Amino acid sequence: MSNNATAARRSTVYLLDQILSEGRLLSECLAAGALDRLTPEDRARAQRLTLETLRGLERADRLLESHLKRTPALTVHNALRLGTVELCHGEAAHGVVNSMVEIVGRSRKHGRLKGLVNAVLRKVADEGPDAWPKMRVPRLPEWLREPLIAAWGQDAIKGMEQAHFTGAPLDVTLKPGAKAPGGDALPTGSVRLQDAGQVSALPGYKAGDWWVQDAAAALPVRILGPQQGEQILDLCAAPGGKTLQLAAAGADVTALDVSEARIARVQENLKRTGLKANVVTGDALEHQGQYDAILLDAPCSATGTIRRHPDLPFAKDGSEFGGLIELQARMLAHAWSLLKPGGRLVYCTCSLLPDEGEVQIEEALEMYPDMRINREALDVPGVESDWITDEGGLRLRPDYWPERGGMDGFYVACLNKSV
C-alpha cells in the first residue's frame, strides 16, 4: 500500500461502523458519498478492504478474542478487525499498525485506546498469519443459515459459505461480435476474469463492447430468448444488464424502474454501449401496456449475491422477507396482466430462499389457469440438468462451478401465456 493508505483505512473503519451498527448496505453508503473525498485509487482500496474485512470478520474476531479482556467500542473494534484482516493477508505490520494507531488516536472519544490497538495488533502480527488459514470458513448468521440449511442441506451451505468467503471474479457479457477483454469463456456464454483490476481501464470498456454482469444474472434473458422487433418490458430494470442484453438482441425494450437514480445508471450504460431502449421511471405495479414478452427481476432478499456483497448478512436480519414475498406475488400478478396472449414471461430473483422462487411459481401455476411453465426454454448452453427444479424452474447457487469461482444464487422460470 502507498504511504497514503491511512485515508483509505479510515474510510474503511467508517464504512464498517455504518454497516455493523446502523444496518446500512455498502451500496447505500457509497451512494451517499461516503468515499467522495478520496482519490479514485483510495476509493477502490477502501471498498476492497471493507469487503475483505466483512468476509473475514468471524476469523478476525476469533483471533482478537484472546487479546481483549472486553469488547471495545465499535469504532476501535472495527479498526482492530481491519488491521487483523490486513495482517493476515500479508500486509506489512509496520504500516498497518501505525495506520490503526493513528486512526484511533485521532478520535476524541477513543484516543486513549491507541496503546491497546498498538499492543493487540502487534500480537496479531506475530500469531495471526499462521493461525488464519487453519480457521474454519466463516459462517452465515443463524437467521439466514437455518432456512438455507432447511432448503438445501448442510453440505450445500458449506459450499456456499466457501464461495462467499472466496469472493467473486468479474463476469462480463459481450455485445454481439465484440471482443472479450481477456479472461475465459464460460459454458453459458459469459466471460470471466479472475483478476480484472480497474473495470473502466479494461480493453473495450469505453467502446461499450461489454458490460459487467454475473454469469447467473445473464441467464434469465437467454432463457427468455428475445427476438428482433419484439416488444419486451424489463421490469425493475436497474442497473440495466438485462436491458442491454434485450436491446443487443434487437428487441424493442421498455426498461422500467421506480428509482430515478437507478434509472440514470441504466441510461449511462445504454449510452456507453450505444444500445437503445425506452427508459421509464415508474412503479411496476402501476405500469400499463401490452407486451410480447416480459422480464420480471423482482425485488428480493438478494441472498444469492453475498459472494459479491458480504455486507448483506450484517446489514439485514431477515425481517423484510415477508414483505418482499408478498410484493413479488403482487408484481407477478400485475406483470401477467401486461402480457399478450401467447406471450412469455421470465420471473427471476437473486435469492437463495425457495419462498422467493420455487414456491412463488408453484403458487402462481395454481392461481392462473392460462399459465404454463416452459421447461424447454431452459435448454440453453451451459445449463446443467440437475439445476432444473421439480416445478420446471432453474435453481442456481453459489456452490455451483466451485472450480471456476462459483456463481450468484438465482431462481429463473419461464412462463407461457395461452392464446
C-alpha positions in Angstrom: 0.0 0.0 0.0 1.0 3.6 -0.5 2.0 5.9 2.3 -1.4 7.5 1.8 -3.1 4.3 2.8 -4.4 5.7 6.2 -7.1 7.7 4.4 -8.5 4.6 2.8 -8.3 2.7 6.1 -10.0 5.5 8.0 -12.9 5.4 5.4 -13.0 1.6 5.7 -13.5 1.9 9.5 -16.3 4.4 8.9 -18.0 2.0 6.4 -17.7 -0.9 8.8 -19.3 1.3 11.6 -22.2 2.2 9.3 -22.8 -1.4 8.2 -22.4 -3.2 11.6 -24.0 -0.5 13.7 -26.5 1.3 11.5 -27.5 -1.6 9.3 -26.7 0.3 6.1 -25.7 -1.5 3.0 -22.3 -0.6 1.5 -24.1 0.5 -1.7 -26.2 3.0 0.3 -23.1 4.4 2.0 -21.4 4.8 -1.4 -24.4 6.4 -2.9 -24.5 8.9 0.0 -20.9 10.0 -0.9 -19.0 8.2 1.9 -15.9 7.9 -0.3 -16.3 11.0 -2.5 -13.3 12.8 -0.9 -10.9 10.0 -1.7 -8.8 9.7 -4.8 -10.1 7.0 -7.2 -7.3 4.7 -6.1 -8.1 5.1 -2.4 -11.8 4.7 -3.1 -11.2 1.4 -4.7 -8.9 0.4 -1.9 -11.4 1.3 0.8 -14.1 -0.7 -0.9 -11.8 -3.7 -1.3 -10.7 -3.5 2.4 -14.3 -3.2 3.5 -15.3 -6.3 1.6 -12.3 -8.3 2.7 -12.9 -7.4 6.4 -16.6 -8.4 6.2 -15.7 -11.7 4.6 -13.1 -12.4 7.3 -15.0 -10.9 10.2 -15.6 -14.2 12.1 -11.9 -15.2 11.8 -10.7 -11.7 12.9 -13.0 -11.7 15.9 -11.7 -15.2 17.0 -8.1 -14.0 16.7 -8.8 -10.8 18.7 -10.8 -12.6 21.5 -7.7 -14.0 23.1 -6.1 -10.5 23.3 -9.1 -8.5 24.6 -10.4 -8.6 28.1 -13.6 -7.0 26.9 -15.0 -5.9 23.6 -14.0 -2.3 22.9 -16.2 0.4 21.4 -17.3 -0.4 17.8 -15.0 2.0 16.0 -12.0 0.7 17.9 -13.1 -2.9 17.4 -13.5 -2.3 13.6 -10.0 -0.8 13.4 -8.7 -3.9 15.1 -10.7 -6.1 12.8 -9.4 -4.3 9.7 -5.9 -4.4 11.0 -6.2 -8.1 11.7 -7.5 -9.0 8.3 -4.8 -6.9 6.6 -2.0 -8.5 8.7 -3.4 -12.0 8.0 -3.5 -11.2 4.2 0.2 -10.4 4.3 0.4 -6.6 4.6 3.5 -5.2 6.4 2.9 -5.0 10.1 4.6 -1.6 10.4 2.2 0.2 8.0 -0.9 -1.5 9.3 -0.3 -1.0 13.0 0.8 2.7 12.6 -2.3 3.4 10.5 -4.7 1.9 13.0 -3.0 3.6 15.9 -3.3 7.0 14.1 -6.9 6.4 13.2 -7.9 5.6 16.8 -5.6 8.2 18.3 -7.3 11.0 16.4 -10.6 10.1 17.9 -11.8 12.4 20.7 -13.8 9.5 22.2 -11.3 6.7 21.7 -7.9 8.3 21.5 -6.8 6.9 24.9 -7.1 3.4 23.4 -4.4 3.8 20.8 -1.9 1.9 23.1 -4.3 -1.0 23.3 -4.6 -1.0 19.5 -0.8 -1.0 19.1 -0.3 -3.8 21.6 -3.1 -6.1 20.3 -2.2 -5.7 16.6 1.5 -6.4 17.3 0.5 -9.7 18.9 -1.8 -10.5 16.0 1.1 -9.7 13.6 3.1 -12.4 15.3 0.4 -15.1 15.6 -2.3 -14.3 13.1 -0.8 -15.1 9.7 -0.1 -18.7 10.7 -3.4 -19.2 12.5 -5.7 -17.6 9.8 -5.7 -20.4 7.2 -6.3 -23.1 9.8 -9.5 -21.5 11.0 -13.0 -22.6 9.8 -14.6 -20.9 6.8 -16.8 -18.0 8.2 -20.4 -19.0 8.6 -23.6 -17.1 7.7 -25.5 -15.7 10.6 -28.1 -18.0 12.0 -31.1 -16.0 10.8 -30.1 -16.9 7.3 -28.1 -20.1 7.8 -31.0 -22.0 9.3 -33.6 -21.5 6.5 -30.9 -22.2 3.9 -29.9 -25.5 5.6 -33.6 -26.4 5.7 -33.8 -25.8 1.9 -30.5 -27.2 0.6 -28.8 -29.2 3.4 -25.6 -28.8 5.4 -23.1 -29.8 2.6 -24.6 -27.2 0.1 -24.4 -24.5 2.7 -20.8 -25.2 3.5 -20.1 -24.9 -0.2 -22.0 -21.6 -0.4 -20.1 -20.3 2.6 -16.8 -21.2 0.9 -17.9 -19.3 -2.2 -18.9 -16.3 -0.1 -15.5 -16.3 1.7 -13.6 -16.6 -1.5 -15.4 -13.8 -3.2 -16.3 -13.3 -6.8 -14.4 -12.9 -10.0 -15.6 -10.4 -12.7 -18.0 -11.6 -15.3 -18.9 -9.7 -18.4 -21.5 -10.0 -21.2 -20.3 -9.2 -24.7 -22.2 -7.3 -27.3 -22.7 -9.5 -30.4 -19.5 -9.7 -32.3 -17.4 -7.8 -29.7 -14.0 -8.9 -28.5 -13.6 -10.1 -24.8 -11.3 -8.0 -22.6 -9.4 -11.2 -21.7 -10.5 -13.9 -19.4 -12.1 -17.3 -20.0 -15.3 -18.1 -21.8 -17.9 -19.8 -19.5 -20.3 -22.5 -20.8 -23.3 -20.2 -20.5 -21.7 -17.6 -22.8 -20.4 -15.1 -20.3 -16.6 -14.2 -20.0 -14.9 -14.5 -16.6 -11.8 -12.5 -15.5 -10.2 -13.7 -12.3 -8.0 -10.6 -11.5 -9.7 -7.8 -13.5 -8.3 -4.7 -11.7 -10.0 -1.4 -12.5 -13.0 -2.2 -14.7 -13.0 1.1 -16.6 -9.4 0.6 -17.7 -10.1 -2.8 -19.4 -10.0 -3.1 -23.2 -13.4 -2.4 -24.8 -15.0 -0.7 -21.8 -15.0 2.8 -23.2 -16.1 1.5 -26.6 -19.1 -0.2 -24.9 -18.2 -3.7 -26.1 -19.3 -5.4 -22.9 -20.8 -4.8 -19.5 -20.3 -6.3 -16.1 -22.9 -9.0 -15.3 -22.6 -12.2 -13.2 -22.9 -15.3 -15.3 -26.0 -16.3 -13.3 -27.6 -12.9 -13.9 -27.1 -13.2 -17.6 -29.2 -16.4 -17.9 -32.7 -15.0 -17.5 -32.5 -13.1 -20.8 -31.0 -16.1 -22.5 -33.9 -18.2 -21.3 -36.4 -15.5 -22.4 -34.9 -15.7 -25.9 -35.7 -12.2 -27.1 -36.3 -11.8 -30.9 -35.7 -9.0 -33.3 -38.5 -6.4 -33.0 -40.4 -7.9 -30.1 -41.9 -5.5 -27.6 -40.4 -6.5 -24.3 -40.8 -5.0 -20.9 -37.9 -5.2 -18.4 -39.5 -4.6 -15.0 -37.2 -3.5 -12.2 -34.5 -2.9 -14.9 -31.7 -1.1 -13.0 -28.8 -1.2 -13.2 -29.5 -2.4 -16.7 -27.5 -5.5 -17.6 -30.6 -7.4 -18.7 -31.9 -4.3 -20.6 -28.6 -4.2 -22.5 -29.0 -7.9 -23.4 -32.5 -7.4 -24.7 -31.5 -4.4 -26.7 -28.5 -6.1 -28.1 -30.8 -8.9 -29.4 -32.8 -6.3 -31.4 -35.9 -6.2 -29.2 -38.0 -3.1 -28.7 -37.3 -2.7 -25.0 -39.1 -0.7 -22.3 -36.9 -0.5 -19.2 -38.8 0.5 -16.1 -37.6 1.1 -12.6 -39.0 3.1 -9.6 -35.7 4.8 -8.7 -34.6 7.9 -10.7 -31.0 7.4 -9.5 -31.0 3.8 -10.6 -32.7 4.6 -13.9 -29.9 7.1 -14.5 -27.4 4.2 -14.3 -29.4 2.3 -17.0 -29.2 5.4 -19.2 -25.5 5.7 -18.6 -25.0 2.1 -19.6 -27.1 2.4 -22.7 -25.1 5.5 -23.8 -21.8 3.8 -23.2 -22.8 0.7 -25.2 -24.6 2.5 -27.9 -27.8 0.5 -27.4 -31.4 1.8 -27.4 -34.3 1.3 -25.0 -37.3 3.3 -23.9 -36.3 4.2 -20.3 -39.2 4.9 -17.9 -39.2 5.9 -14.2 -42.3 4.5 -12.5 -43.9 2.0 -10.2 -44.1 -1.5 -11.7 -47.4 -2.1 -10.1 -48.9 0.9 -11.9 -47.4 0.5 -15.3 -49.8 -0.2 -18.2 -49.4 -1.7 -21.7 -49.3 -5.0 -23.6 -46.1 -6.8 -24.4 -44.9 -9.8 -26.4 -42.5 -10.8 -23.5 -41.8 -9.6 -20.0 -38.7 -9.9 -17.8 -39.6 -9.5 -14.1 -36.4 -9.4 -12.0 -38.4 -9.0 -8.8 -37.2 -7.2 -5.7 -35.9 -9.8 -3.3 -33.6 -10.5 -0.3 -30.6 -10.6 -2.6 -29.2 -13.5 -0.6 -27.8 -15.0 -3.8 -25.3 -12.1 -4.2 -23.5 -12.4 -0.8 -20.3 -13.5 -2.6 -20.2 -10.0 -4.1 -21.9 -8.2 -1.2 -20.7 -9.6 2.1 -22.2 -6.7 3.9 -25.8 -8.0 3.3 -25.8 -10.6 6.2 -24.6 -8.0 8.6 -26.8 -5.1 7.5 -30.0 -7.2 7.3 -31.8 -9.6 9.8 -34.4 -11.3 7.6 -37.3 -9.2 9.0 -38.1 -7.9 5.5 -38.6 -11.4 3.9 -42.4 -11.5 4.4 -43.0 -8.1 2.8 -40.8 -9.0 -0.1 -42.5 -12.3 -0.8 -45.9 -10.5 -0.8 -44.6 -7.8 -3.1 -43.2 -10.4 -5.5 -46.6 -12.1 -5.8 -48.3 -8.8 -6.5 -45.7 -7.8 -9.1 -46.0 -11.2 -10.8 -49.8 -10.9 -10.9 -49.6 -7.4 -12.5 -46.9 -8.4 -14.9 -49.1 -11.3 -16.1 -51.9 -8.8 -16.9 -49.5 -6.9 -19.1 -48.5 -10.0 -21.2 -50.2 -10.6 -24.5 -51.9 -13.9 -25.1 -49.3 -16.3 -26.5 -46.5 -14.3 -24.8 -43.9 -15.4 -22.3 -42.7 -14.0 -19.0 -39.5 -14.8 -17.2 -39.7 -14.4 -13.4 -36.4 -14.3 -11.6 -34.9 -13.4 -8.2 -31.3 -13.2 -7.0 -32.4 -15.1 -3.9 -31.4 -18.5 -2.3 -34.8 -18.8 -0.5 -37.4 -21.1 -2.1 -40.2 -18.8 -0.9 -38.9 -16.2 -3.3 -38.5 -18.6 -6.2 -39.8 -22.1 -6.4 -42.8 -21.5 -4.1 -43.8 -18.3 -5.8 -44.1 -20.2 -9.1 -45.8 -23.2 -7.7 -48.5 -20.9 -6.3 -48.8 -18.9 -9.4 -49.3 -22.0 -11.6 -52.2 -23.0 -9.3 -53.7 -19.5 -9.4 -53.6 -18.7 -13.2 -55.3 -21.2 -15.5 -53.7 -19.6 -18.6 -50.1 -20.0 -17.2 -47.8 -22.9 -18.2 -44.2 -23.3 -17.2 -41.9 -23.7 -20.2 -39.2 -26.3 -19.3 -37.9 -26.3 -22.9 -36.8 -22.6 -22.5 -34.2 -23.8 -20.0 -32.4 -25.7 -22.8 -29.7 -23.0 -23.3 -25.9 -23.6 -23.5 -24.3 -24.3 -20.2 -27.4 -25.1 -18.1 -27.0 -28.4 -16.4 -29.9 -30.8 -15.9 -29.6 -31.1 -12.2 -30.1 -27.3 -11.9 -33.7 -27.7 -13.1 -36.3 -27.9 -10.3 -39.3 -30.1 -9.8 -41.8 -27.4 -10.9 -39.7 -26.7 -14.0 -37.6 -23.6 -13.0 -33.9 -23.1 -12.8 -32.1 -23.0 -9.4 -28.6 -21.5 -9.4 -26.4 -21.5 -6.3 -23.0 -20.1 -5.2 -21.6 -23.6 -4.6 -22.1 -24.5 -8.3 -19.0 -24.2 -10.5 -16.6 -24.3 -7.5 -13.6 -25.0 -9.8 -14.5 -21.9 -11.8 -15.2 -19.5 -9.0 -18.9 -20.1 -8.3 -21.9 -18.0 -9.5 -24.5 -15.9 -7.9 -27.6 -17.5 -6.5 -30.7 -17.1 -8.7 -34.0 -18.6 -9.4 -35.4 -18.4 -13.0 -38.7 -19.6 -14.5 -40.1 -19.1 -18.0 -43.9 -18.9 -18.1 -46.0 -19.1 -21.2 -49.5 -17.5 -21.6 -52.0 -19.5 -23.5 -53.6 -17.9 -26.6 
